[in-house]
């Protein structure tokens, strides 16, 4: 099931911009993402990128990784 997001930009001065891509809550829940969890973005080509967990997590009590 696809989830749509919009890229947000916050300008902190004329040359200092930060870009934010929001992960929808249902997708974050399905991936069992946690606040502050480090993620790695890998650019495959101009239209494709992967987001990976930086380190292996220990399984939660429900058996999910």
C-alpha positions as CSV (number, residue, x, y, z in Angstrom):
1,X,0.0,0.0,0.0
2,X,1.6,3.3,-1.0
3,X,1.8,6.2,1.4
4,X,2.2,9.8,0.1
5,X,4.5,12.4,1.7
6,X,5.5,15.9,0.8
7,X,9.0,17.3,1.1
8,X,9.1,20.2,3.5
9,X,11.8,22.9,3.5
10,X,12.7,25.1,6.4
11,X,14.8,28.2,5.5
12,X,17.1,29.3,8.3
13,X,18.7,32.3,6.5
14,X,19.4,32.9,2.8
15,X,21.7,29.9,2.3
16,X,20.8,27.5,5.1
17,X,17.9,25.2,4.3
18,X,16.9,22.0,5.9
19,X,14.7,19.4,4.0
20,X,12.3,17.1,5.8
21,X,10.6,14.1,4.5
22,X,7.8,13.0,6.8
23,X,7.2,9.3,7.4
24,X,3.5,8.7,7.8
25,X,2.5,7.2,11.2
26,X,1.0,3.9,9.8
27,X,4.3,3.3,7.8
28,X,6.4,4.0,10.9
29,X,4.3,1.7,13.0
30,X,4.5,-1.1,10.4
31,X,8.3,-0.7,10.3
32,X,8.4,-0.5,14.1
33,X,10.4,2.7,13.9
34,X,11.4,4.4,17.2
35,X,11.9,8.1,17.9
36,X,15.6,9.1,17.5
37,X,16.5,5.8,15.7
38,X,19.4,6.3,13.3
39,X,18.6,5.6,9.7
40,X,20.8,5.6,6.6
41,X,19.7,6.9,3.2
42,X,21.2,5.3,0.2
43,X,20.8,6.9,-3.2
44,X,20.3,4.3,-6.0
45,X,19.5,6.7,-8.8
46,X,17.7,10.0,-9.3
47,X,14.3,8.3,-8.7
48,X,15.2,5.6,-6.1
49,X,16.6,5.6,-2.6
50,X,16.6,3.1,0.3
51,X,16.3,3.9,3.9
52,X,18.1,1.4,6.2
53,X,18.5,0.9,9.9
54,X,22.1,1.7,10.9
55,X,22.4,-1.1,13.4
56,X,20.6,-4.4,14.0
57,X,17.9,-4.1,16.6
58,X,17.1,-6.8,19.2
59,X,13.6,-8.3,18.7
60,X,10.8,-6.8,20.7
61,X,8.6,-8.9,23.0
62,X,6.2,-9.5,20.2
63,X,8.9,-11.1,18.1
64,X,9.2,-8.1,15.6
65,X,12.7,-6.9,14.7
